[in-house]
Every structure is written in structure tokens, then in C-alpha cells.
Amino acid sequence: MRVLIVGAGPTGLTAGVELARRGVHVEVIDQKQEPSIFSRAVGILPSSLSVLTPSGVTKNLLEEGIKIQEVRVFSGTRRALSFSLKGGHSDRDYVIALAQNRTEDILRNVLIRFGGSVTYGRKFTSLVQYEDRAVIGTNDGREYAYDMVIGADGIKSRTRECLGIEYQGFDLPEIWSIADVDVYNWPNKGVFTIFLLNGGRVVVVVPLESDRFRVISNTEDALSTLPLPMNVISKHREGKFNISIRQASYYGMGRVFLAGDAAHCHSPVGGRGMNLGISDAAELASCITTNRLNRYSVSRHLVGANTIAASERARQLITSGNFLTRRMVITACHSINLFRFLQRSLAQVILDG
């Protein structure tokens, strides 16, 4: 069996690894000219670590990533809540923080070790399906036949477009911002930190390496919105982005299937995006190799819909500009701070991705 995967992000590379280790001939293509040096997604949940354990990927992630076992929530500059993730999961009670480009490097190296290939600068342009094959065109002007095609090519998926599948949903009006920075002496090192500010503004700081951090905000300048001083040594990247809340009406047609952002997208609140894509990829690889493809679209669409709904509830709660809602959130934080069983329940919600 020959499978083409369009998109060399975490979802596409996971699908490649999971298929290649089962003996499937896998080719991954990406229109980028080279692997990205930037990091989008950060946190790797226990569910993803379990998926990636048989291939050996998890071992490498654990060696290089940072274990996050504590969450702190601030109301302005005052700490409202601090709790441990320990005991929140039966197997791994932590989140691994690692820059996405490093996660991709690890996945790509394992895929190649299993015999798969990754080609950059090769753009998927067209698709024609037949009963026994799917024929794709690329920017080299040639056509190639495969038994299966997986579209893991992101929110603006060309694969989904060729299938004519609707990407239903909406775009949020506000602009979000992001900064990846090297920092000296950040006081919340190794901690997932959330700052709740007036007017529904939010800033999140996540460690990427020992002195490298990701700062995200629902404002146009994450660093200037951060209420505590951050001694920035250097900047890897700064940028602004809009958030879409969308889901493909179904995840496959014929011999072509969608996974990751090509199938769904939502806000970064909760850190589920990359992990949901990894789960999609693993399930799809299992369905392909066990001849259960009829169940993939239905099962994963339901999981995606539930994840989007939960992410939206959390986003609307923590970014609410309503004074009473914000006070309710802060009061809840203070209450959780008092009771260990509430902290453990919250840890379970965070870790059970």
C-alpha cells in the first residue's frame, strides 16, 4: 500500500510514523521549501505521549522537552490560584512543553528511520479519484497515483478544497498576538502561567526551553500586555493572528481523508489543537491498516466537535469583558486554591486531552 500525506506538521508526520512503523509505504510532501523554524503549538498532553510511545517518539520528546507540573493563575499581578498537576493522570501527570519545530524534527527523523520520506517544496495541486486509486498532481507538472491520500495541510487545506468539503464555522473578530523569546530570570520558570486582566484581556506564558518562553495574548501586543516584568534577551518571533472556529462537515471522501487543522480549528485555549491532530492521525493510521475506514470520519468528527465546544466555553469564560463574569472566575480560583480535591479535578480536566 502506498499512502501520500499532504502536510509535514505534527499531524501529517504522526500519521506517517504510525503508518510506516506498521509497514506501509509513506510519502509526506509539504509546500514549504524547508522545515519551519517557528513554533506554533507547544504543549504535548499525556494522550499524545501514549500514542507516540510505540514508535519511540515519546522517549525523544521526554529527553528534550520540559515537564510542566504546575499551573498559576494571576488576577493582574496578584496570584489567585496555584496548583500541581501531580495526581491528575494515572500514567503521566505532566504536560511536555517543547517548541513545535523541535517536535516536528523528532517526528520526521523517526519517520525516516522507519523508511518514510519527507519532501519539501512540493505543492499538492489537483486530485482525481478512481475506484482503485487516487491520482494527485503537484507543482512539478506530473501526476502520481496512491492507494490513499491524507490531507494534513492546515486550515487552508488544498486537499479539503479539492474534495469540495465545507469548512463550517466562523472567525473571531479580535486580533491575538504571540512572541517566542529568550528570557533572563523569569520568576515562573517551568510553570504554565495565566494572567487575567481587566476588560477580558488574557496573557499566557508557557516555557519552551530552560530560558525560552511563548507569550500569547488576546491583544495586539502580548509582551506589552504582560503585567509582570519580563527580561527579554532576544526574540525568536513575534506575530499577530486571527482565530477561526471551524470544522469540516466530514473527514473523508473515497480514498482521501482529512486530519488535524484541515478537519478542524479552534482557539489555543486549553492547548488541544496539536494534540487533537495527533489523535486524528493515530486513529486514521489504525483504521487504514485494519480496514476500518468506515468508522474514522464519524468517530473523529464527534471528538472534534466536543473539543471545539469545550475550547469555546473556556475561551468565552476567561476572555469575558463582563465584570461579574470575571469576578466569578477569580472567586472560583480562590475557592479551588483552598481544596486539594478541586485542584486534582482541574488537573484531570487539563491532562485528559
C-alpha positions as CSV (number, residue, x, y, z in Angstrom):
1,M,0.0,0.0,0.0
2,R,1.2,3.5,-0.9
3,V,0.0,6.5,1.1
4,L,0.6,10.2,0.4
5,I,0.4,12.6,3.3
6,V,0.0,16.3,2.4
7,G,1.5,18.5,5.1
8,A,4.6,17.9,7.3
9,G,3.3,19.4,10.5
10,P,2.8,17.3,13.7
11,T,-0.4,15.7,12.4
12,G,1.0,14.7,9.0
13,L,4.2,13.4,10.5
14,T,2.4,11.5,13.2
15,A,0.3,9.8,10.5
16,G,3.5,9.0,8.6
17,V,5.2,7.5,11.7
18,E,2.2,5.4,12.7
19,L,1.7,4.0,9.1
20,A,5.4,3.5,8.4
21,R,6.0,1.5,11.6
22,R,3.2,-0.8,10.5
23,G,5.0,-1.4,7.2
24,V,3.1,1.0,4.9
25,H,5.0,2.8,2.2
26,V,4.6,6.5,3.2
27,E,5.5,9.8,1.4
28,V,5.0,13.2,3.0
29,I,5.0,16.3,1.0
30,D,4.9,20.0,2.0
31,Q,4.8,23.2,0.0
32,K,7.2,24.9,2.3
33,Q,10.7,25.0,0.9
34,E,12.2,23.7,4.2
35,P,11.2,22.6,7.7
36,S,9.8,25.5,9.7
37,I,12.0,27.1,12.3
38,F,8.9,28.6,14.1
39,S,6.8,27.2,16.8
40,R,3.1,27.3,16.9
41,A,1.8,24.6,19.2
42,V,3.7,23.9,22.4
43,G,2.1,21.5,25.0
44,I,2.1,17.8,24.5
45,L,-0.6,16.0,26.6
46,P,-0.4,12.5,28.1
47,S,-2.8,11.2,25.4
48,S,-0.3,12.2,22.7
49,L,2.6,10.8,24.6
50,S,0.8,7.5,24.8
51,V,0.1,7.5,21.1
52,L,3.7,8.2,20.3
53,T,5.3,5.7,22.7
54,P,5.4,2.6,20.4
55,S,7.3,4.4,17.8
56,G,9.9,5.7,20.2
57,V,9.0,9.4,19.6
58,T,7.9,9.9,23.2
59,K,11.3,8.8,24.5
60,N,12.9,11.6,22.5
61,L,10.2,14.2,23.5
62,L,10.8,13.4,27.2
63,E,14.5,13.8,26.8
64,E,14.2,17.2,25.1
65,G,11.0,18.8,26.4
66,I,10.2,20.4,29.7
67,K,7.8,18.8,32.2
68,I,5.1,21.2,33.3
69,Q,3.6,20.1,36.6
70,E,2.3,23.4,37.9
71,V,-0.3,26.0,36.8
72,R,-0.5,29.5,38.2
73,V,-3.4,31.9,37.6
74,F,-2.9,35.7,38.3
75,S,-5.5,38.3,38.7
76,G,-3.5,41.2,37.4
77,T,-0.2,40.9,39.3
78,R,-1.7,39.0,42.3
79,R,-1.7,35.2,42.3
80,A,-5.2,33.9,42.5
81,L,-4.5,30.2,42.1
82,S,-1.6,27.8,42.1
83,F,-1.9,24.1,41.8
84,S,0.0,21.0,40.8
85,L,-0.8,18.6,38.0
86,K,0.5,15.7,40.0
87,G,-2.1,13.0,40.5
88,G,-4.2,14.4,37.7
89,H,-3.4,11.5,35.4
90,S,-2.9,7.8,36.1
91,D,0.1,7.5,33.8
92,R,1.8,10.8,33.2
93,D,0.8,13.7,35.4
94,Y,2.5,16.4,33.4
95,V,2.5,18.3,30.1
96,I,5.6,18.2,27.9
97,A,6.4,21.7,26.6
98,L,8.5,21.8,23.5
99,A,8.8,24.1,20.6
100,Q,6.7,22.7,17.6
101,N,9.7,22.8,15.2
102,R,11.6,20.5,17.6
103,T,8.6,18.2,17.9
104,E,8.5,18.1,14.1
105,D,12.2,17.4,13.9
106,I,11.8,14.4,16.2
107,L,8.8,13.0,14.3
108,R,10.5,13.5,10.9
109,N,13.7,11.7,12.0
110,V,11.7,8.7,13.3
111,L,9.6,8.6,10.2
112,I,12.7,8.4,8.0
113,R,14.1,5.7,10.2
114,F,11.0,3.6,9.6
115,G,11.5,4.1,5.8
116,G,9.2,7.0,5.1
117,S,10.2,10.1,3.1
118,V,9.5,13.8,3.5
119,T,9.8,16.2,0.6
120,Y,9.7,20.0,0.9
121,G,8.9,22.4,-1.9
122,R,6.4,20.0,-3.4
123,K,2.9,21.5,-3.7
124,F,-0.3,19.5,-3.9
125,T,-2.3,21.0,-6.8
126,S,-5.0,18.6,-8.0
127,L,-6.9,15.4,-7.2
128,V,-8.8,12.8,-9.2
129,Q,-10.2,9.7,-7.6
130,Y,-10.8,6.3,-9.2
131,E,-12.2,3.1,-7.8
132,D,-8.7,1.6,-7.1
133,R,-6.5,4.7,-6.7
134,A,-6.2,8.5,-6.1
135,V,-4.2,10.5,-8.6
136,I,-2.7,13.7,-7.4
137,G,-0.9,16.5,-9.3
138,T,1.9,18.6,-8.0
139,N,3.8,21.7,-8.9
140,D,6.3,19.8,-10.9
141,G,3.6,19.2,-13.5
142,R,3.4,15.5,-13.0
143,E,0.8,13.1,-11.6
144,Y,1.2,10.4,-9.1
145,A,-1.1,7.5,-8.0
146,Y,-1.6,6.4,-4.4
147,D,-3.8,3.9,-2.6
148,M,-4.7,6.6,0.0
149,V,-4.2,10.3,0.5
150,I,-4.2,12.1,3.9
151,G,-4.8,15.8,3.9
152,A,-3.0,17.3,6.9
153,D,-2.4,20.6,5.2
154,G,-3.8,23.0,7.7
155,I,-6.7,25.5,7.9
156,K,-6.4,26.5,4.2
157,S,-6.3,22.9,3.1
158,R,-5.9,22.4,-0.6
159,T,-6.9,18.7,-0.1
160,R,-10.2,19.7,1.5
161,E,-10.8,22.2,-1.2
162,C,-10.3,19.5,-3.9
163,L,-12.8,17.3,-2.1
164,G,-15.4,20.1,-2.0
165,I,-15.9,19.6,1.7
166,E,-17.3,22.6,3.6
167,Y,-15.3,24.1,6.5
168,Q,-18.2,25.4,8.6
169,G,-17.8,27.9,11.4
170,F,-16.8,31.5,12.0
171,D,-13.8,33.8,12.6
172,L,-13.3,35.7,15.8
173,P,-13.1,39.5,15.3
174,E,-10.3,40.2,17.7
175,I,-6.6,40.1,16.9
176,W,-4.3,37.8,19.0
177,S,-0.6,38.1,19.3
178,I,2.3,35.8,20.0
179,A,6.0,36.1,21.0
180,D,8.7,33.5,21.4
181,V,11.5,35.0,23.5
182,D,14.7,34.1,25.4
183,V,14.3,35.4,28.9
184,Y,16.6,36.0,31.9
185,N,15.3,35.1,35.4
186,W,11.6,34.7,34.8
187,P,10.0,34.0,38.2
188,N,7.5,31.4,36.9
189,K,10.0,29.1,35.3
190,G,8.7,25.7,34.4
191,V,5.2,26.8,35.1
192,F,2.1,27.3,32.9
193,T,1.1,30.8,33.8
194,I,-2.2,32.7,33.0
195,F,-2.8,36.4,33.7
196,L,-6.4,37.5,33.8
197,L,-6.5,41.3,33.2
198,N,-9.2,44.0,33.1
199,G,-11.5,44.1,30.1
200,G,-11.3,40.4,29.3
201,R,-7.6,40.6,28.4
202,V,-5.6,37.5,28.9
203,V,-1.9,36.7,28.7
204,V,-0.5,33.2,28.8
205,V,3.2,32.3,29.3
206,V,4.5,28.8,28.5
207,P,8.1,27.5,28.8
208,L,9.6,26.1,25.6
209,E,13.1,25.5,26.8
210,S,15.0,26.4,30.0
211,D,15.1,30.1,29.2
212,R,12.8,30.3,26.2
213,F,9.1,31.1,26.6
214,R,6.0,31.5,24.5
215,V,3.8,34.5,25.3
216,I,0.2,34.6,23.9
217,S,-2.4,37.2,24.4
218,N,-5.9,38.2,23.0
219,T,-4.4,41.6,22.4
220,E,-2.2,43.0,19.6
221,D,1.0,43.0,21.7
222,A,1.5,40.1,24.0
223,L,4.7,41.3,25.6
224,S,3.5,44.8,26.4
225,T,0.2,43.4,27.8
226,L,2.1,41.1,30.2
227,P,1.6,42.7,33.7
228,L,4.9,41.3,35.3
229,P,8.3,42.5,34.0
230,M,10.0,40.0,31.6
231,N,13.7,40.5,31.0
232,V,13.8,39.6,27.3
233,I,17.3,38.8,26.0
234,S,16.3,38.0,22.4
235,K,13.2,37.4,20.3
236,H,12.8,34.4,18.1
237,R,9.5,35.5,16.7
238,E,6.6,38.0,17.1
239,G,3.4,38.0,15.2
240,K,-0.3,38.6,15.2
241,F,-3.1,36.2,14.2
242,N,-6.8,35.7,13.9
243,I,-8.6,32.7,15.3
244,S,-11.1,30.6,13.3
245,I,-13.6,28.2,14.9
246,R,-14.4,25.8,12.2
247,Q,-14.9,22.1,11.4
248,A,-15.1,20.1,8.2
249,S,-18.6,18.7,7.6
250,Y,-17.0,15.3,7.2
251,Y,-13.4,14.0,7.4
252,G,-13.1,11.8,4.2
253,M,-14.3,11.0,0.8
254,G,-13.4,7.9,-1.2
255,R,-9.7,7.3,-0.7
256,V,-8.9,10.7,0.7
257,F,-9.1,11.7,4.4
258,L,-8.6,14.8,6.5
259,A,-6.8,15.2,9.8
260,G,-5.7,18.0,12.1
261,D,-6.3,21.6,11.2
262,A,-7.5,20.5,7.7
263,A,-10.5,19.0,9.6
264,H,-11.0,21.4,12.5
265,C,-9.6,24.5,14.1
266,H,-10.3,26.4,17.3
267,S,-8.8,28.8,19.8
268,P,-5.5,27.9,21.6
269,V,-7.3,28.0,25.0
270,G,-6.8,24.6,26.5
271,G,-3.9,23.6,24.3
272,R,-5.9,20.9,22.4
273,G,-5.2,21.8,18.8
274,M,-2.0,19.8,18.1
275,N,-3.0,17.0,20.4
276,L,-6.3,16.6,18.6
277,G,-4.5,16.4,15.3
278,I,-2.1,13.8,16.7
279,S,-5.0,11.7,17.9
280,D,-6.7,12.1,14.5
281,A,-3.5,10.9,12.8
282,A,-3.1,7.9,15.0
283,E,-6.7,6.8,14.7
284,L,-6.6,7.2,10.9
285,A,-3.4,5.2,10.6
286,S,-5.0,2.4,12.7
287,C,-8.2,2.5,10.6
288,I,-6.2,2.3,7.3
289,T,-4.1,-0.7,8.5
290,T,-7.1,-2.6,10.0
291,N,-9.5,-1.9,7.2
292,R,-11.9,0.1,9.4
293,L,-12.0,3.3,7.4
294,N,-15.8,3.5,7.6
295,R,-15.6,4.5,11.2
296,Y,-13.0,7.2,11.0
297,S,-15.0,10.2,9.9
298,V,-17.9,9.7,12.3
299,S,-15.8,8.9,15.4
300,R,-13.3,11.7,14.9
301,H,-15.9,14.3,13.8
302,L,-17.7,13.7,17.2
303,V,-14.4,14.1,19.1
304,G,-13.5,17.2,17.2
305,A,-17.0,18.8,17.8
306,N,-16.7,18.1,21.5
307,T,-13.2,19.5,21.7
308,I,-14.2,22.7,19.9
309,A,-17.3,23.2,22.1
310,A,-15.2,22.7,25.3
311,S,-12.5,25.1,24.0
312,E,-15.1,27.7,23.1
313,R,-16.7,27.5,26.6
314,A,-13.3,28.0,28.2
315,R,-12.3,30.9,25.8
316,Q,-15.5,32.7,26.4
317,L,-15.2,32.4,30.1
318,I,-11.6,33.6,30.6
319,T,-11.8,36.4,27.9
320,S,-15.2,37.7,29.0
321,G,-15.2,41.5,29.5
322,N,-18.2,41.3,31.7
323,F,-17.2,42.4,35.3
324,L,-19.4,39.9,37.1
325,T,-18.2,37.0,34.9
326,R,-14.6,38.0,35.6
327,R,-15.2,38.2,39.3
328,M,-16.9,34.8,39.2
329,V,-13.8,33.3,37.6
330,I,-11.4,35.0,40.1
331,T,-13.6,33.8,43.0
332,A,-13.6,30.3,41.6
333,C,-9.8,30.4,41.5
334,H,-9.6,31.4,45.2
335,S,-12.0,28.6,46.1
336,I,-10.0,26.0,44.1
337,N,-6.9,27.2,45.9
338,L,-8.5,26.1,49.2
339,F,-9.3,22.5,48.4
340,R,-7.0,19.8,47.1
341,F,-9.8,17.7,45.6
342,L,-10.8,20.6,43.4
343,Q,-7.3,21.2,42.3
344,R,-7.0,17.5,41.4
345,S,-10.2,17.6,39.4
346,L,-9.0,20.6,37.5
347,A,-5.7,18.9,36.8
348,Q,-7.6,15.9,35.4
349,V,-9.5,18.2,33.0
350,I,-6.3,19.7,31.8
351,L,-4.4,16.4,31.3
352,D,-7.2,14.3,29.9
353,G,-6.9,15.6,26.4
